[in-house]
């Protein structure tokens, strides 16, 4: 049966949050704040939190710096996944991926359909692996971040989740969890 196995030890991940926005700043970054609050409340470590403009090079530079940082296991981006002219997060991230995680988009859209209906079609949520670092690109609304964290990531990033968890694919935790 799928779920959290409370008999296992929780192993925190080091997660960085990148907000992609031309308009948000530290005071108005509600989606980045929601993700940082949720991941720390779950017991994970916040490895970094920053805001960059909707520009391919700015996004890539920050993502690649975190991928090169051994203190970062997972990257969550919020914003830039829609269809406005300035939404370029998938275009910035996709060429960096060594593997794409198609299932994340499928599961996220299934969850999102329950909260926003067919408007979920306006999201280009994306996930994959750059070198050994997992990255999840989530829409910029707090509702989308709540759906992604509460219904998908909180489980999949928990080392106690069975039958298996992405935590076991993080090199420093390899062999320590399923």
N, CA, C and O of each residue as an XYZ file, in Angstrom:
712
protein
N       0.841     -1.183      0.000
C       0.000      0.000      0.000
C       0.888      1.249      0.000
O       1.864      1.321      0.746
N       0.549      2.215     -0.827
C       1.333      3.444     -0.912
C       1.069      4.333      0.299
O      -0.063      4.439      0.772
N       2.125      4.968      0.790
C       1.979      5.896      1.909
C       3.256      6.039      2.697
O       4.282      5.450      2.358
N       3.184      6.829      3.754
C       4.331      7.071      4.632
C       4.455      5.914      5.615
O       3.490      5.556      6.290
N       5.640      5.338      5.690
C       5.931      4.273      6.641
C       6.555      4.928      7.878
O       7.747      5.233      7.891
N       5.744      5.139      8.912
C       6.177      5.837     10.125
C       7.282      5.099     10.883
O       7.926      5.684     11.754
N       7.507      3.834     10.566
C       8.559      3.090     11.254
C       9.952      3.450     10.724
O      10.962      3.099     11.334
N       9.998      4.144      9.598
C      11.279      4.531      9.008
C      11.709      5.917      9.483
O      10.877      6.727      9.890
N      13.012      6.181      9.430
C      13.562      7.473      9.811
C      13.401      8.472      8.669
O      13.662      8.141      7.513
N      12.970      9.696      8.989
C      12.858     10.769      8.004
C      14.247     11.316      7.715
O      14.998     11.627      8.640
N      14.591     11.436      6.443
C      15.881     11.980      6.028
C      15.626     13.289      5.275
O      15.104     13.262      4.160
N      15.983     14.425      5.863
C      15.691     15.709      5.215
C      16.509     15.933      3.950
O      17.681     15.568      3.866
N      15.859     16.537      2.983
C      16.519     16.946      1.758
C      16.875     18.423      1.855
O      16.272     19.171      2.625
N      17.853     18.829      1.072
C      18.259     20.241      1.006
C      17.649     20.807     -0.273
O      18.079     20.491     -1.382
N      16.633     21.653     -0.087
C      15.812     22.113     -1.202
C      15.973     23.617     -1.397
O      15.864     24.395     -0.449
N      16.235     24.013     -2.646
C      16.339     25.427     -3.009
C      15.076     25.833     -3.762
O      14.531     25.055     -4.545
N      14.617     27.054     -3.519
C      13.404     27.583     -4.152
C      13.769     28.797     -5.004
O      14.383     29.752     -4.528
N      13.378     28.734     -6.269
C      13.621     29.827     -7.208
C      12.286     30.378     -7.688
O      11.508     29.667     -8.323
N      12.025     31.634     -7.387
C      10.835     32.307     -7.896
C      11.214     33.036     -9.169
O      12.164     33.820     -9.189
N      10.463     32.774    -10.234
C      10.700     33.408    -11.525
C       9.590     34.432    -11.733
O       8.426     34.065    -11.897
N       9.945     35.708    -11.727
C       8.934     36.751    -11.836
C       9.560     38.094    -12.183
O      10.647     38.435    -11.718
N       8.846     38.847    -13.012
C       9.259     40.219    -13.315
C       8.658     41.211    -12.332
O       9.062     42.373    -12.294
N       7.689     40.756    -11.533
C       6.944     41.699    -10.691
C       7.062     41.445     -9.199
O       6.812     42.350     -8.403
N       7.431     40.251     -8.804
C       7.478     39.945     -7.373
C       8.820     40.316     -6.768
O       9.862     40.288     -7.424
N       8.751     40.664     -5.492
C       9.961     40.896     -4.715
C       9.810     40.099     -3.426
O       8.842     39.356     -3.260
N      10.754     40.252     -2.524
C      10.730     39.476     -1.282
C       9.418     39.645     -0.516
O       8.913     38.685      0.066
N       8.873     40.840     -0.514
C       7.644     41.116      0.236
C       6.395     40.553     -0.434
O       5.410     40.271      0.249
N       6.415     40.382     -1.762
C       5.211     39.936     -2.482
C       5.327     38.532     -3.058
O       4.440     38.091     -3.788
N       6.389     37.834     -2.746
C       6.621     36.485     -3.279
C       5.836     35.448     -2.473
O       6.418     34.692     -1.696
N       4.533     35.416     -2.660
C       3.688     34.512     -1.876
C       3.883     33.046     -2.256
O       3.803     32.180     -1.385
N       4.137     32.742     -3.527
C       4.312     31.341     -3.915
C       5.642     30.791     -3.405
O       5.696     29.664     -2.911
N       6.713     31.574     -3.520
C       8.000     31.143     -2.971
C       7.936     30.993     -1.463
O       8.515     30.069     -0.893
N       7.221     31.919     -0.819
C       7.060     31.847      0.639
C       6.283     30.595      1.043
O       6.617     29.945      2.034
N       5.248     30.260      0.275
C       4.465     29.059      0.586
C       5.344     27.813      0.479
O       5.311     26.954      1.359
N       6.119     27.713     -0.582
C       6.981     26.540     -0.748
C       8.029     26.455      0.359
O       8.266     25.374      0.897
N       8.658     27.571      0.705
C       9.667     27.521      1.764
C       9.046     27.155      3.099
O       9.634     26.399      3.873
N       7.860     27.686      3.375
C       7.174     27.345      4.628
C       6.815     25.870      4.655
O       7.033     25.196      5.662
N       6.271     25.363      3.561
C       5.845     23.958      3.514
C       7.047     23.008      3.643
O       6.991     22.034      4.394
N       8.115     23.289      2.922
C       9.235     22.340      2.944
C       9.939     22.347      4.295
O      10.374     21.294      4.762
N      10.061     23.509      4.935
C      10.698     23.532      6.257
C       9.778     22.920      7.317
O      10.255     22.249      8.233
N       8.474     23.143      7.203
C       7.528     22.528      8.143
C       7.566     21.009      8.028
O       7.333     20.300      9.008
N       7.860     20.510      6.828
C       7.946     19.064      6.621
C       9.245     18.482      7.171
O       9.380     17.262      7.271
N      10.211     19.348      7.533
C      11.471     18.875      8.094
C      12.649     18.948      7.145
O      13.757     18.558      7.514
N      12.437     19.439      5.927
C      13.539     19.591      4.977
C      14.315     20.867      5.277
O      13.841     21.732      6.014
N      15.501     20.975      4.707
C      16.353     22.141      4.889
C      16.218     23.069      3.686
O      16.289     22.617      2.543
N      16.025     24.358      3.935
C      15.991     25.343      2.870
C      17.434     25.651      2.477
O      18.188     26.237      3.255
N      17.808     25.250      1.266
C      19.186     25.426      0.797
C      19.397     26.777      0.126
O      20.535     27.175     -0.124
N      18.318     27.479     -0.164
C      18.409     28.781     -0.796
C      17.045     29.203     -1.291
O      16.182     28.371     -1.570
N      16.863     30.499     -1.397
C      15.616     31.050     -1.934
C      15.958     32.371     -2.580
O      16.481     33.276     -1.931
N      15.661     32.475     -3.856
C      15.954     33.716     -4.567
C      14.895     33.969     -5.633
O      14.124     33.080     -5.994
N      14.880     35.194     -6.122
C      13.957     35.616     -7.174
C      14.786     36.078     -8.366
O      15.736     36.847     -8.214
N      14.415     35.598     -9.560
C      15.038     36.080    -10.797
C      13.948     36.506    -11.762
O      12.800     36.074    -11.651
N      14.313     37.353    -12.703
C      13.373     37.810    -13.721
C      13.067     36.679    -14.708
O      13.801     35.693    -14.790
N      11.985     36.839    -15.444
C      11.595     35.881    -16.483
C      12.533     36.029    -17.682
O      12.139     36.517    -18.741
N      13.763     35.602    -17.495
C      14.770     35.673    -18.550
C      15.536     34.357    -18.558
O      16.012     33.894    -17.522
N      15.647     33.762    -19.743
C      16.257     32.438    -19.874
C      17.619     32.381    -19.193
O      17.870     31.469    -18.405
N      18.494     33.323    -19.475
C      19.854     33.268    -18.911
C      19.855     33.422    -17.399
O      20.627     32.752    -16.712
N      19.005     34.291    -16.872
C      18.940     34.470    -15.416
C      18.476     33.187    -14.735
O      19.008     32.800    -13.694
N      17.492     32.539    -15.321
C      16.983     31.276    -14.764
C      18.072     30.216    -14.838
O      18.367     29.552    -13.845
N      18.663     30.060    -16.003
C      19.716     29.031    -16.181
C      20.905     29.264    -15.256
O      21.426     28.322    -14.659
N      21.327     30.503    -15.140
C      22.487     30.797    -14.288
C      22.232     30.356    -12.849
O      23.089     29.714    -12.241
N      21.070     30.690    -12.298
C      20.763     30.336    -10.909
C      20.618     28.828    -10.769
O      21.151     28.239     -9.829
N      19.898     28.196    -11.699
C      19.707     26.741    -11.646
C      21.053     26.028    -11.725
O      21.319     25.123    -10.935
N      21.897     26.424    -12.664
C      23.192     25.754    -12.821
C      24.101     25.972    -11.609
O      24.877     25.086    -11.252
N      24.012     27.122    -10.985
C      24.796     27.360     -9.762
C      24.342     26.417     -8.658
O      25.173     25.870     -7.933
N      23.031     26.219     -8.519
C      22.539     25.302     -7.492
C      22.850     23.846     -7.836
O      23.125     23.047     -6.941
N      22.810     23.498     -9.112
C      23.161     22.129     -9.512
C      24.618     21.845     -9.148
O      24.950     20.735     -8.733
N      25.479     22.836     -9.302
C      26.905     22.675     -8.980
C      27.191     22.705     -7.487
O      28.295     22.364     -7.064
N      26.219     23.105     -6.687
C      26.392     23.236     -5.241
C      26.060     21.909     -4.555
O      24.918     21.457     -4.627
N      27.034     21.272     -3.890
C      26.745     20.000     -3.223
C      25.773     20.140     -2.052
O      25.314     19.135     -1.511
N      25.460     21.355     -1.662
C      24.507     21.593     -0.585
C      23.066     21.675     -1.052
O      22.174     21.977     -0.259
N      22.824     21.408     -2.342
C      21.470     21.439     -2.900
C      21.148     20.073     -3.497
O      21.864     19.582     -4.369
N      20.063     19.467     -3.017
C      19.604     18.179     -3.552
C      18.484     18.346     -4.567
O      18.438     17.642     -5.576
N      17.582     19.280     -4.294
C      16.359     19.458     -5.077
C      16.184     20.950     -5.352
O      16.490     21.781     -4.498
N      15.689     21.291     -6.549
C      15.346     22.676     -6.881
C      13.861     22.733     -7.207
O      13.360     21.941     -8.004
N      13.166     23.671     -6.586
C      11.779     23.956     -6.916
C      11.736     25.336     -7.536
O      12.213     26.298     -6.935
N      11.168     25.453     -8.739
C      10.951     26.775     -9.307
C       9.456     27.050     -9.277
O       8.642     26.134     -9.393
N       9.111     28.301     -9.123
C       7.717     28.709     -9.168
C       7.609     29.928    -10.082
O       8.309     30.924     -9.898
N       6.724     29.829    -11.064
C       6.515     30.926    -11.995
C       7.136     30.670    -13.351
O       8.051     29.860    -13.501
N       6.607     31.391    -14.344
C       7.151     31.324    -15.694
C       6.746     30.115    -16.495
O       7.370     29.817    -17.513
N       5.697     29.394    -16.057
C       5.294     28.167    -16.767
C       4.032     28.339    -17.591
O       3.500     27.362    -18.119
N       3.542     29.570    -17.708
C       2.306     29.800    -18.450
C       2.557     30.082    -19.918
O       3.531     29.603    -20.499
N       1.663     30.870    -20.515
C       1.727     31.132    -21.947
C       1.879     32.606    -22.304
O       1.712     32.980    -23.465
N       2.195     33.450    -21.313
C       2.443     34.835    -21.684
C       3.803     34.911    -22.372
O       4.612     33.989    -22.272
N       4.037     35.981    -23.048
C       5.285     36.178    -23.791
C       6.520     36.030    -22.898
O       7.562     35.559    -23.353
N       6.405     36.427    -21.640
C       7.559     36.415    -20.733
C       7.738     35.081    -20.004
O       8.754     34.898    -19.333
N       6.807     34.160    -20.107
C       6.918     32.865    -19.417
C       7.918     31.966    -20.143
O       7.616     31.412    -21.200
N       9.117     31.828    -19.560
C      10.185     31.093    -20.249
C      10.867     30.036    -19.376
O      11.928     29.529    -19.742
N      10.280     29.702    -18.243
C      10.950     28.732    -17.370
C      11.176     27.385    -18.069
O      12.292     26.870    -18.006
N      10.175     26.786    -18.733
C      10.452     25.508    -19.421
C      11.538     25.641    -20.497
O      12.362     24.742    -20.660
N      11.539     26.750    -21.220
C      12.556     26.951    -22.257
C      13.946     27.080    -21.642
O      14.932     26.669    -22.253
N      14.032     27.640    -20.452
C      15.323     27.782    -19.770
C      15.801     26.452    -19.201
O      16.991     26.143    -19.259
N      14.885     25.670    -18.655
C      15.260     24.461    -17.920
C      15.365     23.224    -18.813
O      16.297     22.435    -18.659
N      14.440     23.047    -19.728
C      14.391     21.802    -20.514
C      15.727     21.444    -21.187
O      16.109     20.274    -21.140
N      16.450     22.374    -21.804
C      17.726     21.994    -22.431
C      18.788     21.517    -21.433
O      19.754     20.863    -21.829
N      18.620     21.833    -20.162
C      19.586     21.415    -19.145
C      19.332     19.999    -18.641
O      20.209     19.382    -18.038
N      18.126     19.486    -18.892
C      17.729     18.198    -18.334
C      18.475     17.040    -18.973
O      18.620     16.965    -20.194
N      18.936     16.154    -18.133
C      19.517     14.895    -18.608
C      18.402     13.879    -18.757
O      18.458     13.008    -19.625
N      17.376     13.991    -17.901
C      16.178     13.144    -17.964
C      14.978     14.002    -17.614
O      15.039     14.816    -16.693
N      13.885     13.824    -18.346
C      12.643     14.506    -18.024
C      11.736     13.548    -17.258
O      11.690     12.356    -17.562
N      11.020     14.067    -16.271
C      10.112     13.276    -15.445
C       8.678     13.554    -15.909
O       7.973     14.378    -15.325
N       8.263     12.858    -16.959
C       6.943     13.082    -17.540
C       5.817     12.900    -16.524
O       4.811     13.608    -16.572
N       5.988     11.962    -15.617
C       4.940     11.646    -14.647
C       4.586     12.814    -13.739
O       3.442     12.923    -13.300
N       5.547     13.693    -13.448
C       5.233     14.827    -12.582
C       4.149     15.692    -13.203
O       3.176     16.045    -12.537
N       4.310     16.032    -14.460
C       3.324     16.876    -15.129
C       1.956     16.197    -15.143
O       0.934     16.840    -14.901
N       1.941     14.904    -15.425
C       0.681     14.155    -15.469
C      -0.006     14.182    -14.111
O      -1.195     14.491    -14.022
N       0.733     13.861    -13.053
C       0.156     13.825    -11.709
C      -0.241     15.231    -11.264
O      -1.324     15.423    -10.711
N       0.632     16.216    -11.503
C       0.306     17.587    -11.120
C      -0.980     18.056    -11.804
O      -1.850     18.635    -11.154
N      -1.103     17.813    -13.096
C      -2.307     18.248    -13.812
C      -3.555     17.528    -13.305
O      -4.631     18.123    -13.263
N      -3.429     16.274    -12.927
C      -4.562     15.556    -12.353
C      -5.026     16.197    -11.054
O      -6.223     16.383    -10.836
N      -4.080     16.529    -10.201
C      -4.398     17.203     -8.937
C      -4.975     18.589     -9.213
O      -5.991     18.979     -8.638
N      -4.319     19.315    -10.087
C      -4.724     20.677    -10.403
C      -6.114     20.737    -11.034
O      -6.858     21.688    -10.798
N      -6.461     19.752    -11.817
C      -7.790     19.744    -12.424
C      -8.873     19.738    -11.350
O      -9.951     20.302    -11.539
N      -8.579     19.103    -10.234
C      -9.535     19.080     -9.132
C      -9.735     20.434     -8.475
O     -10.763     20.663     -7.839
N      -8.764     21.342     -8.618
C      -8.887     22.655     -7.977
C      -9.193     23.785     -8.953
O      -9.912     24.721     -8.604
N      -8.657     23.712    -10.177
C      -8.889     24.800    -11.141
C      -9.572     24.329    -12.421
O      -9.727     25.111    -13.360
N      -9.979     23.068    -12.471
C     -10.661     22.551    -13.658
C      -9.738     22.521    -14.863
O      -8.530     22.321    -14.734
N     -10.321     22.722    -16.034
C      -9.529     22.634    -17.258
C      -8.538     23.786    -17.412
O      -7.728     23.771    -18.339
N      -8.580     24.769    -16.539
C      -7.573     25.836    -16.575
C      -6.177     25.276    -16.330
O      -5.188     25.960    -16.593
N      -6.079     24.052    -15.835
C      -4.771     23.426    -15.663
C      -4.021     23.317    -16.990
O      -2.795     23.208    -17.006
N      -4.757     23.348    -18.103
C      -4.117     23.298    -19.423
C      -3.192     24.486    -19.668
O      -2.324     24.427    -20.539
N      -3.371     25.555    -18.913
C      -2.556     26.752    -19.099
C      -1.216     26.674    -18.373
O      -0.462     27.648    -18.348
N      -0.922     25.531    -17.789
C       0.342     25.330    -17.085
C       1.251     24.411    -17.884
O       0.812     23.400    -18.432
N       2.520     24.780    -17.940
C       3.521     23.912    -18.550
C       4.451     23.394    -17.457
O       5.672     23.499    -17.566
N       3.861     22.834    -16.404
C       4.642     22.263    -15.300
C       5.616     21.234    -15.872
O       5.304     20.522    -16.826
N       6.789     21.175    -15.274
C       7.871     20.370    -15.819
C       8.745     19.865    -14.672
O       8.891     20.542    -13.655
N       9.315     18.694    -14.834
C      10.279     18.196    -13.850
C      11.286     17.293    -14.544
O      11.045     16.782    -15.638
N      12.411     17.112    -13.884
C      13.428     16.234    -14.424
C      14.675     16.269    -13.567
O      14.658     16.677    -12.406
N      15.756     15.825    -14.183
C      17.027     15.702    -13.482
C      18.112     16.397    -14.298
O      18.284     16.132    -15.488
N      18.834     17.285    -13.635
C      20.001     17.937    -14.228
C      21.195     17.385    -13.461
O      21.313     17.595    -12.254
N      22.074     16.684    -14.157
C      23.103     15.899    -13.481
C      22.383     14.997    -12.469
O      21.540     14.193    -12.868
N      22.694     15.110    -11.171
C      22.005     14.291    -10.163
C      21.000     15.091     -9.345
O      20.478     14.596     -8.346
N      20.724     16.327     -9.761
C      19.812     17.205     -9.029
C      18.431     17.173     -9.676
O      18.298     17.375    -10.883
N      17.415     16.921     -8.874
C      16.047     16.953     -9.382
C      15.532     18.379     -9.357
O      15.819     19.139     -8.432
N      14.757     18.741    -10.396
C      14.161     20.064    -10.481
C      12.682     19.917    -10.824
O      12.299     19.104    -11.666
N      11.866     20.720    -10.153
C      10.423     20.738    -10.374
C      10.024     22.171    -10.691
O      10.244     23.070     -9.879
N       9.442     22.391    -11.860
C       9.012     23.726    -12.291
C       7.494     23.797    -12.145
O       6.748     23.125    -12.857
N       7.068     24.621    -11.215
C       5.678     24.715    -10.785
C       5.133     26.083    -11.189
O       5.877     27.063    -11.174
N       3.866     26.171    -11.545
C       3.284     27.482    -11.833
C       3.440     28.443    -10.653
O       3.699     28.019     -9.527
N       3.281     29.733    -10.922
C       3.552     30.764     -9.934
C       2.426     31.118     -8.988
O       2.626     31.941     -8.096
N       1.261     30.537     -9.142
C       0.182     30.871     -8.213
C       0.361     30.105     -6.905
O       0.902     28.999     -6.893
N      -0.093     30.694     -5.820
C       0.015     29.992     -4.537
C      -0.840     28.726     -4.556
O      -0.477     27.726     -3.938
N      -1.967     28.762     -5.257
C      -2.807     27.569     -5.357
C      -2.080     26.425     -6.038
O      -2.158     25.282     -5.587
N      -1.372     26.723     -7.120
C      -0.616     25.695     -7.832
C       0.518     25.159     -6.962
O       0.778     23.956     -6.950
N       1.189     26.046     -6.239
C       2.268     25.609     -5.347
C       1.719     24.745     -4.217
O       2.342     23.760     -3.822
N       0.562     25.115     -3.706
C      -0.079     24.325     -2.658
C      -0.432     22.931     -3.197
O      -0.153     21.923     -2.548
N      -1.045     22.881     -4.381
C      -1.384     21.588     -4.996
C      -0.132     20.738     -5.200
O      -0.108     19.559     -4.847
N       0.908     21.349     -5.774
C       2.133     20.602     -6.073
C       2.793     20.075     -4.807
O       3.204     18.915     -4.758
N       2.899     20.927     -3.770
C       3.552     20.470     -2.546
C       2.677     19.483     -1.777
O       3.113     18.377     -1.460
N       1.444     19.884     -1.478
C       0.602     19.087     -0.589
C       0.216     17.736     -1.174
O       0.116     16.749     -0.445
N      -0.002     17.684     -2.486
C      -0.542     16.467     -3.086
C       0.489     15.629     -3.839
O       0.212     14.480     -4.185
N       1.675     16.187     -4.099
C       2.670     15.446     -4.884
C       4.028     15.438     -4.177
O       4.506     14.387     -3.750
N       4.637     16.602     -4.057
C       6.022     16.667     -3.595
C       6.211     16.287     -2.138
O       7.218     15.666     -1.799
N       5.279     16.638     -1.268
C       5.442     16.293      0.151
C       5.574     14.790      0.337
O       6.264     14.331      1.247
N       4.924     14.038     -0.508
C       5.012     12.578     -0.430
C       6.264     12.067     -1.145
O       7.053     11.317     -0.570
N       6.436     12.472     -2.381
C       7.524     11.927     -3.193
C       8.907     12.323     -2.682
O       9.887     11.636     -2.970
N       9.004     13.417     -1.928
C      10.292     13.832     -1.381
C      10.499     13.370      0.063
O      11.508     13.702      0.684
N       9.556     12.613      0.586
C       9.668     12.071      1.946
C      10.327     10.693      1.860
O       9.803      9.783      1.218
N      11.472     10.552      2.509
C      12.247      9.308      2.442
C      11.475      8.104      2.974
O      11.854      6.964      2.705
N      10.416      8.336      3.713
C       9.637      7.234      4.287
C       8.508      6.768      3.369
O       7.816      5.799      3.680
N       8.319      7.457      2.235
C       7.213      7.113      1.347
C       7.472      5.780      0.654
O       8.550      5.541      0.111
N       6.476      4.934      0.685
C       6.544      3.616      0.055
C       5.506      3.538     -1.042
O       4.425      4.104     -0.880
N       5.769      2.876     -2.139
C       6.807      1.872     -2.304
C       8.202      2.432     -2.571
O       9.181      1.710     -2.382
N       8.334      3.682     -2.999
C       9.664      4.260     -3.175
C       9.548      5.778     -3.189
O       8.471      6.331     -3.412
N      10.663      6.435     -2.949
C      10.714      7.888     -2.850
C      11.882      8.400     -3.675
O      12.901      7.722     -3.807
N      11.735      9.590     -4.228
C      12.867     10.196     -4.931
C      14.041     10.453     -4.006
O      15.176     10.559     -4.471
N      13.798     10.553     -2.715
C      14.896     10.768     -1.765
C      15.964      9.692     -1.934
O      17.152      9.973     -1.775
N      15.562      8.487     -2.248
C      16.513      7.398     -2.455
C      17.353      7.549     -3.704
O      18.347      6.842     -3.872
N      16.967      8.465     -4.586
C      17.728      8.721     -5.812
C      18.728      9.868     -5.647
O      19.550     10.112     -6.529
N      18.653     10.562     -4.523
C      19.608     11.632     -4.244
C      20.926     10.958     -3.853
O      20.953     10.157     -2.918
N      22.019     11.273     -4.557
C      23.274     10.537     -4.326
C      23.694     10.417     -2.867
O      24.127      9.341     -2.454
N      23.586     11.476     -2.069
C      24.058     11.383     -0.680
C      23.173     10.488      0.174
O      23.581     10.081      1.262
N      21.958     10.171     -0.299
C      21.052      9.294      0.454
C      20.938      7.909     -0.164
O      20.204      7.061      0.344
N      21.651      7.675     -1.243
C      21.589      6.388     -1.932
C      21.876      5.247     -0.976
O      22.891      5.234     -0.280
N      20.976      4.307     -0.958
C      21.129      3.146     -0.081
C      20.562      3.335      1.310
O      20.437      2.368      2.062
N      20.213      4.581      1.672
C      19.682      4.837      3.014
C      18.149      4.758      3.057
O      17.560      4.589      4.125
N      17.517      4.880      1.896
C      16.054      4.794      1.846
C      15.647      4.145      0.540
O      16.462      3.978     -0.367
N      14.390      3.784      0.454
C      13.892      3.069     -0.735
C      13.885      3.954     -1.948
O      13.498      3.514     -3.031
